[in-house]
Amino acid sequence: MPIRPTIARVTVTPVAVPDPPLLNASGCHEPFALRSIVEVEDRAGRVGLGEAYGDDGTVAALRQAGASLVGLDPWNLGAVWAAVRESVAPGGGAGGALNAPGADRSRAGNAYAAFEVACLDLQGRQAGVPVAELLGGRHRDEVEFSAYLFYKFGRHAPRNPNDPATAPAADGWGEALDPAGIVRQAHRFVDRFGFGTFKFKGGVFPPDQEVEATAALRAAFPAALLRLDPNALWSVETSVRAGLRLAEIGLEYYEDPTRGMEGMAEVRRRTALATATNMCVTSFADLPKALRLEPVAYILSDHHFWGGLRATVRLSAFCRDFGIGVSMHSNTHLGVSMAAMVHVGAAMPHLTAACDTHFPWQMEHDLLRERWVFRDGRLRVPERPGLGVTLDRTRLAAMHADWEACGIRRRDDGDEMRRHVPGWEYRNPRW
């Protein structure tokens, strides 16, 4: 049996990508979002790619863990997990929560997810097969995504309040602060990408205003599937009151209107709406309680914090066996994570709703040579080996220079919001 080339080098490159002033329960997106690109190179010179968050803590953890992977077999993901766990959280695996990928949303788990993707990409390049085949084979050749709608300022606030010229340039999407603005944004998503499902990020304005905006979407797109996500910023009573009105409008699901499994279960019982979460069921350790309380009809997976792609396929099978819907959560990301989401979405045996993605907000600034093209809201699974994508080294270098220069080292939506609304503070519940 031939000896497989082992890992010879690991490179972690933090990057900054321009981000529009999108509003959410935590405030407003800053002018740059931070990501990390992970490269795992074998002794034959082949490189597997992964992507993670780009804050200082994550970058330090990735670099610390990456050094421990040199000399390992990229096919031995158990050894990769053990090395990451021990380098990021020494001793954490001795019967504790870090005993397996996806056990919790730890720094080690997040780091492992990026390295697992990179190792799977490298495996695919070594074997000449797409990552989806390594995850058990594809159940679909295309993966459907939803349009991700946000309330939005027209431009970022000046970085120096005394000098308006320090504000980043306005983007091409325009302002969306009322129902008409949200509907205009939705039309643009449909015209450019063909989406048939809309996820609307709430938790920004009083609930009645957000219900009104949802009703405007229904009037403009009577056949579309609609979702509203207040990011757990509403009380149970507010969630029920709004939910009864939303039931009349018609939702595919009601995502995290309130905090915790107990609250979500009560909202589900009292509104009869299908509920979904990426906030109260976020690890395998949460599943026994979720089966008892039945807080949600859908669990929204995310390979960045569920422990990687193989764990996501395992979660999908669990949801199938227990009659729970499953889709995919998204945070701001670039094309490497987009590729990982498409491959795992193809390989999930149970995928019952269109997946979230922020990517249309960032795709003009991506760092891949290939360009993703949405057709009818879907992306086709690449046929090339591994993830099937290639870094544009010039773009990578430019985005790393932006990371060095932007002055942002951790996400702080509240700080950005206070540049627009002095004195703004996060509260939960807000309504």
C-alpha positions as CSV (number, residue, x, y, z in Angstrom):
1,M,0.0,0.0,0.0
2,P,1.5,3.4,-1.0
3,I,2.4,5.8,1.8
4,R,0.2,8.9,1.7
5,P,2.1,12.2,1.8
6,T,1.9,13.7,5.3
7,I,1.3,17.4,6.3
8,A,4.4,19.4,5.6
9,R,3.2,23.0,6.2
10,V,0.2,24.9,7.7
11,T,-0.4,28.5,6.8
12,V,-3.0,30.8,8.4
13,T,-3.7,34.1,6.7
14,P,-6.1,36.5,8.4
15,V,-8.0,38.7,5.9
16,A,-10.6,41.5,6.0
17,V,-13.5,41.7,3.6
18,P,-15.6,44.8,3.1
19,D,-19.0,44.4,4.9
20,P,-22.1,46.6,4.3
21,P,-23.7,48.3,7.3
22,L,-26.2,45.5,7.9
23,L,-28.3,45.8,11.1
24,N,-29.1,43.1,13.6
25,A,-30.0,42.6,17.2
26,S,-26.3,43.2,18.3
27,G,-26.0,46.5,16.3
28,C,-24.5,47.1,12.9
29,H,-21.8,45.3,10.9
30,E,-18.5,47.1,10.8
31,P,-16.8,48.2,7.5
32,F,-14.7,45.0,7.5
33,A,-15.5,41.5,8.5
34,L,-12.6,39.3,9.6
35,R,-11.9,35.8,8.3
36,S,-8.9,33.4,8.3
37,I,-7.8,31.3,5.3
38,V,-6.2,28.0,6.4
39,E,-3.8,26.2,4.0
40,V,-2.7,22.6,4.8
41,E,0.1,21.5,2.4
42,D,1.3,17.9,2.0
43,R,4.9,16.8,1.1
44,A,4.0,16.5,-2.5
45,G,3.0,20.2,-2.7
46,R,-0.8,19.8,-2.8
47,V,-2.7,22.4,-0.7
48,G,-6.1,21.9,1.1
49,L,-8.1,25.0,2.0
50,G,-10.2,25.9,5.0
51,E,-11.8,29.1,6.4
52,A,-12.6,30.3,9.9
53,Y,-13.3,33.5,11.8
54,G,-10.5,36.1,11.7
55,D,-10.5,37.7,15.2
56,D,-7.2,37.8,17.1
57,G,-8.2,34.9,19.4
58,T,-9.1,32.6,16.6
59,V,-6.0,33.5,14.5
60,A,-3.8,32.7,17.5
61,A,-5.6,29.4,18.1
62,L,-5.3,28.4,14.4
63,R,-1.6,29.2,14.3
64,Q,-0.9,27.4,17.5
65,A,-2.9,24.3,16.4
66,G,-1.5,24.4,12.9
67,A,2.0,23.9,14.1
68,S,1.0,20.7,15.8
69,L,-0.3,19.2,12.6
70,V,3.0,19.0,10.7
71,G,3.9,15.3,10.2
72,L,0.4,14.0,10.6
73,D,-1.6,12.0,8.0
74,P,-4.4,14.3,6.7
75,W,-6.6,11.3,6.4
76,N,-6.4,10.6,10.1
77,L,-8.8,13.2,11.3
78,G,-8.9,11.6,14.7
79,A,-5.3,12.5,15.2
80,V,-5.9,15.9,13.7
81,W,-8.6,16.5,16.3
82,A,-6.5,15.3,19.1
83,A,-3.6,17.6,18.1
84,V,-5.9,20.6,17.8
85,R,-7.6,19.9,21.1
86,E,-4.4,19.4,23.0
87,S,-2.7,22.5,21.5
88,V,-5.6,24.9,22.0
89,A,-7.1,23.4,25.2
90,P,-4.5,21.2,26.8
91,G,-6.1,18.4,28.9
92,G,-9.6,19.2,27.6
93,G,-10.2,15.8,26.2
94,A,-10.0,13.7,29.3
95,G,-13.7,12.9,29.6
96,G,-14.7,16.5,29.3
97,A,-16.7,18.5,26.9
98,L,-13.9,18.6,24.4
99,N,-13.8,14.9,23.9
100,A,-15.1,15.0,20.4
101,P,-15.5,17.6,17.6
102,G,-18.9,19.3,18.0
103,A,-19.1,18.7,21.7
104,D,-19.4,22.4,22.3
105,R,-18.7,25.7,20.6
106,S,-15.2,25.9,22.0
107,R,-12.2,27.7,20.4
108,A,-10.7,24.2,19.8
109,G,-13.9,23.1,18.1
110,N,-13.9,26.1,15.8
111,A,-10.3,25.6,14.9
112,Y,-10.8,21.9,14.2
113,A,-13.7,22.6,11.9
114,A,-11.4,24.8,9.7
115,F,-8.6,22.2,9.7
116,E,-11.0,19.4,9.0
117,V,-12.3,21.2,5.8
118,A,-8.7,21.8,4.7
119,C,-7.7,18.1,5.3
120,L,-10.8,16.9,3.4
121,D,-9.9,19.2,0.6
122,L,-6.4,17.8,0.6
123,Q,-7.7,14.2,0.8
124,G,-9.9,15.0,-2.3
125,R,-6.9,16.4,-4.2
126,Q,-4.8,13.4,-3.3
127,A,-7.5,10.9,-4.3
128,G,-8.9,12.9,-7.2
129,V,-12.5,13.0,-5.9
130,P,-14.7,15.9,-4.7
131,V,-15.2,16.4,-1.0
132,A,-18.9,15.4,-1.2
133,E,-17.8,11.9,-2.2
134,L,-15.5,11.7,0.9
135,L,-18.5,12.6,3.1
136,G,-20.5,9.5,1.9
137,G,-21.6,10.6,-1.6
138,R,-23.9,13.3,-2.8
139,H,-27.7,13.2,-2.3
140,R,-28.2,16.2,-4.6
141,D,-26.2,17.9,-7.4
142,E,-27.3,21.4,-6.5
143,V,-27.9,23.0,-3.1
144,E,-30.6,25.6,-2.6
145,F,-30.0,28.8,-0.7
146,S,-32.2,31.6,0.7
147,A,-31.8,35.4,0.2
148,Y,-30.6,37.0,3.4
149,L,-32.4,40.3,3.9
150,F,-31.3,42.9,6.4
151,Y,-32.3,46.3,7.6
152,K,-29.4,48.4,6.4
153,F,-28.0,51.9,6.6
154,G,-27.1,53.6,3.3
155,R,-23.4,53.8,4.3
156,H,-21.1,53.3,7.2
157,A,-20.6,56.1,9.7
158,P,-17.4,58.1,9.7
159,R,-14.6,56.4,11.6
160,N,-13.7,59.9,12.9
161,P,-16.9,61.6,13.9
162,N,-15.4,65.0,13.3
163,D,-14.4,64.1,9.7
164,P,-17.2,62.8,7.5
165,A,-14.6,62.0,4.8
166,T,-13.4,59.0,7.0
167,A,-16.7,57.1,6.2
168,P,-16.2,54.2,3.8
169,A,-17.9,54.7,0.4
170,A,-21.5,53.8,0.1
171,D,-22.2,50.4,-1.4
172,G,-24.5,49.7,-4.2
173,W,-27.3,48.2,-2.2
174,G,-28.7,51.3,-0.7
175,E,-30.7,52.0,2.5
176,A,-33.3,49.6,3.8
177,L,-35.0,50.9,7.0
178,D,-38.7,50.4,6.2
179,P,-40.9,47.8,4.5
180,A,-40.4,49.5,1.1
181,G,-36.6,49.3,1.5
182,I,-36.8,45.6,2.5
183,V,-39.0,44.8,-0.5
184,R,-36.6,46.7,-2.9
185,Q,-33.7,44.7,-1.5
186,A,-35.6,41.4,-2.0
187,H,-36.4,42.3,-5.6
188,R,-32.6,42.8,-6.2
189,F,-31.9,39.4,-4.7
190,V,-34.5,37.8,-7.0
191,D,-33.3,39.6,-10.1
192,R,-29.6,38.8,-9.5
193,F,-29.8,35.4,-8.0
194,G,-33.2,33.9,-8.5
195,F,-33.9,33.1,-4.8
196,G,-37.4,31.8,-3.9
197,T,-36.9,31.9,-0.1
198,F,-36.3,35.0,2.0
199,K,-34.7,35.0,5.4
200,F,-35.4,38.4,7.1
201,K,-33.1,39.4,10.0
202,G,-35.1,41.1,12.6
203,G,-34.5,42.2,16.2
204,V,-33.7,45.8,15.0
205,F,-37.0,47.7,15.2
206,P,-40.1,47.2,17.4
207,P,-41.8,43.9,16.5
208,D,-44.9,45.5,15.0
209,Q,-42.6,47.2,12.4
210,E,-40.9,43.9,11.6
211,V,-44.2,42.1,11.2
212,E,-45.3,44.9,8.9
213,A,-42.2,44.4,6.8
214,T,-42.8,40.7,6.6
215,A,-46.4,41.4,5.5
216,A,-45.0,43.7,2.7
217,L,-42.7,40.8,1.6
218,R,-45.7,38.5,1.4
219,A,-47.7,41.0,-0.6
220,A,-44.8,41.5,-3.0
221,F,-43.8,37.8,-3.3
222,P,-47.0,35.7,-2.6
223,A,-45.3,32.4,-3.6
224,A,-42.1,32.9,-1.7
225,L,-41.1,31.1,1.5
226,L,-40.5,33.6,4.3
227,R,-38.5,33.4,7.5
228,L,-38.1,35.9,10.3
229,D,-35.2,35.8,12.7
230,P,-35.3,38.3,15.7
231,N,-32.1,36.8,17.1
232,A,-33.8,35.9,20.5
233,L,-34.4,39.5,21.3
234,W,-38.1,39.3,22.1
235,S,-39.7,38.0,25.3
236,V,-41.9,34.9,25.1
237,E,-45.1,37.1,25.3
238,T,-43.9,39.4,22.6
239,S,-42.9,36.4,20.4
240,V,-46.3,34.8,20.8
241,R,-48.2,38.1,20.1
242,A,-46.1,38.7,17.0
243,G,-46.2,35.0,16.0
244,L,-49.9,34.9,15.9
245,R,-49.9,37.7,13.3
246,L,-47.0,36.1,11.4
247,A,-49.0,32.8,11.3
248,E,-51.7,34.7,9.3
249,I,-49.0,36.1,6.9
250,G,-47.5,32.6,6.5
251,L,-43.9,31.7,7.5
252,E,-41.8,28.7,6.5
253,Y,-40.4,29.0,10.0
254,Y,-39.9,31.4,12.9
255,E,-36.3,31.5,13.8
256,D,-35.1,32.2,17.4
257,P,-37.7,34.8,18.4
258,T,-36.9,34.3,22.1
259,R,-34.1,32.9,24.2
260,G,-33.6,29.3,25.4
261,M,-35.3,26.0,24.7
262,E,-38.0,26.5,27.3
263,G,-39.0,29.8,25.8
264,M,-38.9,28.5,22.2
265,A,-41.0,25.5,23.1
266,E,-43.7,27.7,24.6
267,V,-43.7,29.9,21.5
268,R,-44.0,26.9,19.3
269,R,-46.9,25.5,21.4
270,R,-48.8,28.8,21.6
271,T,-48.5,29.9,17.9
272,A,-48.4,26.5,16.1
273,L,-45.6,28.0,13.9
274,A,-42.7,25.9,12.9
275,T,-39.7,27.2,14.8
276,A,-36.0,27.0,14.0
277,T,-32.8,27.7,15.8
278,N,-29.1,28.2,15.6
279,M,-29.0,29.6,19.1
280,C,-30.6,27.2,21.6
281,V,-29.6,23.9,20.0
282,T,-26.0,24.4,19.0
283,S,-24.1,21.1,19.8
284,F,-24.7,17.4,20.1
285,A,-24.8,17.9,23.9
286,D,-28.0,19.9,23.5
287,L,-29.9,17.2,21.6
288,P,-31.2,15.1,24.5
289,K,-32.9,18.2,26.0
290,A,-34.2,19.2,22.6
291,L,-35.8,15.8,22.1
292,R,-37.6,16.2,25.5
293,L,-38.8,19.8,25.1
294,E,-39.3,19.9,21.3
295,P,-38.5,23.6,21.0
296,V,-37.9,23.6,17.3
297,A,-39.1,22.0,14.0
298,Y,-35.7,22.9,12.3
299,I,-32.1,22.8,13.5
300,L,-29.8,25.1,11.5
301,S,-26.4,23.4,11.3
302,D,-23.1,25.3,10.8
303,H,-19.9,23.3,10.2
304,H,-17.9,26.1,11.8
305,F,-19.3,25.4,15.3
306,W,-20.9,21.9,15.0
307,G,-17.5,20.3,14.6
308,G,-16.9,20.3,10.8
309,L,-18.4,18.6,7.8
310,R,-18.5,15.0,9.0
311,A,-20.3,16.1,12.2
312,T,-22.8,18.1,10.0
313,V,-23.6,14.9,8.0
314,R,-24.0,13.1,11.3
315,L,-26.4,15.8,12.6
316,S,-28.4,15.5,9.4
317,A,-28.9,11.8,9.9
318,F,-29.9,12.3,13.5
319,C,-32.5,14.9,12.5
320,R,-33.8,12.5,9.8
321,D,-34.1,9.7,12.3
322,F,-36.0,11.8,14.9
323,G,-38.2,13.7,12.5
324,I,-36.6,17.1,12.8
325,G,-36.1,19.4,9.9
326,V,-32.6,20.6,9.1
327,S,-31.0,23.4,7.2
328,M,-27.8,25.5,7.4
329,H,-27.0,28.7,9.3
330,S,-24.6,31.3,7.9
331,N,-22.3,34.0,9.2
332,T,-20.3,36.5,7.0
333,H,-18.0,34.2,4.9
334,L,-16.0,33.9,1.8
335,G,-15.8,31.5,-1.1
336,V,-13.9,28.7,0.7
337,S,-16.6,28.4,3.3
338,M,-19.2,28.6,0.5
339,A,-17.5,25.6,-1.1
340,A,-17.6,23.7,2.1
341,M,-21.3,24.5,2.6
342,V,-22.1,23.3,-0.9
343,H,-20.2,20.0,-0.6
344,V,-21.7,19.2,2.8
345,G,-25.1,20.3,1.7
346,A,-24.9,17.8,-1.2
347,A,-23.8,15.0,1.2
348,M,-26.4,15.6,4.0
349,P,-28.9,12.8,3.8
350,H,-31.6,15.0,5.2
351,L,-31.8,18.7,4.1
352,T,-35.3,20.0,4.3
353,A,-35.0,23.7,3.6
354,A,-33.0,26.2,1.6
355,C,-29.7,27.1,3.4
356,D,-28.7,30.5,4.7
357,T,-25.8,32.3,3.2
358,H,-24.3,35.8,3.6
359,F,-22.2,35.3,0.5
360,P,-24.1,37.5,-1.9
361,W,-23.1,40.5,0.4
362,Q,-19.4,39.6,0.0
363,M,-19.1,37.8,-3.3
364,E,-17.8,40.9,-5.2
365,H,-14.8,40.9,-2.9
366,D,-14.1,37.1,-2.9
367,L,-10.5,35.7,-3.0
368,L,-11.1,32.7,-5.3
369,R,-10.2,32.4,-9.0
370,E,-13.5,30.7,-9.6
371,R,-16.7,32.7,-9.3
372,W,-19.8,31.1,-7.8
373,V,-22.9,31.6,-9.9
374,F,-26.4,31.3,-8.4
375,R,-29.0,29.9,-10.7
376,D,-32.6,29.9,-9.4
377,G,-31.1,30.4,-5.9
378,R,-29.0,27.3,-6.2
379,L,-25.3,26.4,-6.5
380,R,-24.0,23.4,-8.3
381,V,-21.6,21.0,-6.6
382,P,-18.1,21.3,-8.1
383,E,-16.9,18.2,-9.9
384,R,-13.2,19.0,-9.5
385,P,-11.1,17.2,-6.8
386,G,-11.4,18.4,-3.2
387,L,-13.5,21.5,-2.7
388,G,-12.9,22.4,-6.4
389,V,-11.7,25.9,-5.7
390,T,-8.4,27.8,-6.0
391,L,-7.1,30.8,-4.2
392,D,-6.3,34.0,-6.0
393,R,-3.0,34.8,-4.4
394,T,-3.1,38.5,-5.4
395,R,-6.5,38.9,-3.8
396,L,-5.4,37.0,-0.7
397,A,-2.4,39.3,-0.2
398,A,-4.5,42.4,-0.7
399,M,-7.1,41.2,1.8
400,H,-4.5,40.3,4.3
401,A,-3.1,43.9,3.9
402,D,-6.6,45.2,4.7
403,W,-6.7,43.0,7.8
404,E,-3.4,44.6,8.9
405,A,-4.6,48.1,8.2
406,C,-8.3,48.1,9.2
407,G,-7.7,48.3,13.0
408,I,-10.5,45.8,13.7
409,R,-9.4,42.8,15.7
410,R,-12.7,41.4,17.0
411,R,-16.3,41.9,15.8
412,D,-18.1,44.6,17.7
413,D,-21.5,45.4,16.2
414,G,-22.4,47.5,19.2
415,D,-19.5,49.9,18.7
416,E,-20.4,50.4,15.1
417,M,-24.0,51.0,16.0
418,R,-23.1,53.7,18.4
419,R,-21.4,55.6,15.6
420,H,-24.8,55.9,14.0
421,V,-27.0,56.1,17.2
422,P,-25.1,57.5,20.1
423,G,-25.9,55.9,23.4
424,W,-27.3,52.7,21.8
425,E,-27.0,49.7,24.0
426,Y,-27.7,46.0,23.6
427,R,-30.6,44.7,25.8
428,N,-32.1,41.2,25.9
429,P,-35.0,41.0,25.8
430,R,-35.4,44.4,24.1
431,W,-39.1,43.9,23.6
